[in-house]
Amino acid sequence: MEEAGRDKDEAVLVRVEDFSAAKDAANVTTKPTRRYPLASWIAILALATLVGVYIFSLSLKQNGMLFGLKQTSMIEKEREKPCHRPSIPDTEIPYVHYPTPDTYSRKECACTPVRFFAILSMQRSGSGWFETLLNSHENISSNGEIFSVKERRSNITSITKTLDKLYNLDWLSSAAKNECTAAVGLKWMLNQGLMKHHQEVVEYFNRRGVSAIFLLRRNLLQRYVSILANDHDRSTKQLNGTHKAHVHHRGQADVLAQYKPTISTKSLIAELKRSDKLAADALVNFKTIRNIVLYYEDVVSNRTLTDVLDFLKLPNIKLSSRHVKIHTKRLRDHIDNWIDVYNTLNGTQYESFLNGRR
């Protein structure tokens, strides 16, 4: 009986332990799990997306990647202006302007559209003659080498301040026309701060809608002879004690043409390479702006300059200049040590320059 009693007590004890374990298990399994609703996750994801988009848009603006959007906005704003002409294509709107000068009123010409341009060139490449041709057009005002004055090109702030004054039609010079000027610009040499600040200038040209007219010279040997001859006259002042970079009379041109420079053959090829590279770099640096490339040799054979006037969207008329060409003979007749120069360039990449004619 004692054994039977012990068995009964043990069975009761086992049932009590099993019940206690089951209760503990129930307590564990019935404890609620902490979960976030789906709507909360969606809200968090949307907020993170908005923050990312905002940061990305700030980065785009900082790096100028919104230029296309800005240009679209510019077109829309232009359409709202009272002077807007529906006939002007959208692609041309960024290059059409209606300046309001501070120094005078354009009066009845206030709605005459104005194109901004810059002649980009190198010394002794025919740019002086070319500019006088443009200025013979009643609607064009090209204001010379504004940046030949060092203070105006000392830094990008001075450069943009000068350009702003020019393109606002407040730059007064002998080339200034009347209130109805339809194209305004300047002559800018590559070594007058243009290449040094080319990135900032490209940004300015694109932002202000300035078009570039490249005027270069194919025959760099001819250009070099012209540089040496001009430097000689600057020091000797052959015309009655006055230096003349350009002349208007045949007699004056003949006096200047009498000088025949002796060219250093040791540095000649290096000089031609330097000039060649400068022109090539300019074409690369300014390729993103609206531009046209002209060569002096082509302009000489086509004095109507139809391509340029079409580029500026101006009426085609015959252009003229009072400039008289100084060197008109064969190139060999304008170089004192022609044989040495010929032997130096013959067989090189610049051999074709030897056959050039002034």
Number of C-alpha atoms within 10 A of each C-alpha: 6 7 8 9 10 11 12 12 11 12 12 12 12 12 11 12 12 12 12 12 12 12 12 12 11 11 10 10 10 9 8 7 6 6 6 7 8 8 9 10 11 11 11 10 11 12 12 12 12 11 11 11 12 12 11 12 13 10 13 13 11 10 9 11 12 14 14 10 10 13 17 16 12 14 17 13 11 19 16 9 10 8 14 18 13 8 6 11 10 15 10 11 19 19 21 20 22 20 17 16 17 10 11 10 12 18 10 9 14 16 17 17 18 24 23 24 24 21 25 23 24 22 16 20 23 21 24 18 19 22 21 20 21 20 20 17 20 16 19 26 27 25 22 20 15 20 21 15 10 12 10 19 21 13 13 17 12 14 20 16 12 16 21 15 14 20 24 18 26 16 19 12 11 10 18 18 20 14 17 18 20 23 25 26 24 22 25 23 21 18 14 19 20 20 17 14 14 16 13 15 19 18 15 16 22 17 16 17 20 23 21 21 20 23 24 23 23 17 22 20 24 21 21 20 20 23 16 17 22 20 14 17 18 15 11 13 15 16 13 7 11 12 16 16 16 18 15 14 13 12 12 16 20 15 12 22 18 13 17 19 18 15 17 12 16 10 9 16 18 11 16 17 13 12 18 16 12 15 18 11 13 17 15 9 14 20 13 12 17 16 19 15 13 18 16 18 17 12 17 13 9 11 14 16 20 16 14 17 16 11 15 19 14 16 12 14 13 12 17 16 16 13 17 17 17 23 20 14 12 13 18 18 16 22 19 14 16 18 10 15 21 16 12 16 18 14 10 10 10 16 15 13 17 18 12 16 15 18
